[in-house]
């Protein structure tokens, strides 16, 4: 798979903040982000690609800070999906660079990515809807409690994934 | 076997943390929403409870080949469990070149399925190589975790030196006692007529030389020279080497030694081999097809090793250097220790021929062409020829061989005839 497929999510990643708040500083930040990402992609290095994504997030945060009060869920979901696919495609191209990839692998991987895009859309929609319902049901003071509960649950999930199921905890078969 | 998270997992975790931090800082819900796809991506990082079971088989089309030959390496993965992605890297030794296909492949297999891949490699240089070292990575679809392992099984291949066909080789001055192809100075049973002498009781009547007998008025018989074989010892200079494999002077020497050995063995001669390097290694003289294989195996690992020790030919067992043997020394004339040893052999009465292999072309191939290099190489060639001439003046039979000429042409000056008087001294 050509690493230049990453140009598509890269373009989306740069376009969303500029579309949110079109201004010279945002364009400059996103241009720098694109350049750093392009460096990482051309050199097959994960570090610069991640750094470029981090800069792009800064640009998006600045754009949101300077934009109006309205919430753009679709733009935000697109931005996040673009970041995910940028890193995923770049890493796929990087780790298999110079290798002969069987067509079945590419077909199955493309299907996996499409499925993941669909699951992201469902997750964003469900969380947005859940958040809207919660905002209607829970009073202002209780929202902080719900947010804290969510943070605790997320932390517990991370612990479960990272510590309870240790990477070495697999059977040494084959 | 190692299982680890990939850089992608750390990148996603970093980005999520950074987005949530900025979310708190600018207090906008969009950043939280932007983190959701990354969090969905990161949830795929679930370590496998059990590694997928599979069998990997490797097949090599040939394990004994000659320099320049090609082999096909086939890999087959039989999956017992579904394998989303298996990356297989067959490590190629330095002197084995990939010619067609890929030695690094990414395959996928369903449970019970067999998938495979093959590639072709060329082996331009002699040696023993192992193609059995394989690195395997089992990736999950998310690319967030990987299982790595190394499988090392012995898959040796032997690449023997290419043997040039030589029809005429230098004639040995002295022969041995077994029947062979050389006309011995000794008189006896043979087909080569020698001197004529008076008939004595016991002489065969069919040896009577009727023409001489009629002319002299009494019976004369023709004596015949015996046809005998010879002992040949190939003395390989492994003290010095210049150039890069497969065109180094040692590679050329080994190729020449293999060709000369085969030519003498075809004449029923006994051929032995001595590697004169940091340590002495030898193969006893013998004859026949088996000896050809033994010599090919013996020549395979010939290499230069640095040492301050000067090897002594005196330490060789007596059977290794028979007194009547023809010693053919193969050397680029770079190390004085070898030249001294050859002169010493000559002084001890051995019949010595030096095949001087020019080191200039091998070095030039590594250096590349430039005016400065060309001039340096020309000066070196003049110096090298002067060294060869100096040895000629000391009585050594020197044959110069440049890689661009046929080996048989280099051996031709001594292939026609060698002074018969030398055999009687």
Interface residues (C-beta under 8 A of the other chain):
Chain A: X46 X49 X50 X53 X54 X57 X58 X60 X61 X64 X65 X71 X72 X73 X75 X76 X77 X79 X80 X81 X83 X84 X87 X88 X91 X92 X95 X96 X98 X99 X100 X101 X102 X104 X105 X108 X109 X112 X116 X119 X120 X123 X124 X127 X128 X131 X161 X165 X166 X167 X168 X169 X170 X171 X172 X173 X174
Chain B: X1 X3 X4 X5 X6 X7 X8 X11 X12 X14 X15 X18 X19 X22 X25 X26 X28 X29 X30 X31 X33 X34 X35 X36 X37 X38 X40 X41 X43 X44 X45 X46 X47 X48 X49 X50 X51 X52 X53 X54 X55 X80 X84 X85 X87 X89 X101 X102 X104 X105 X106 X107 X108 X115 X117 X139 X141 X142 X143 X145 X147
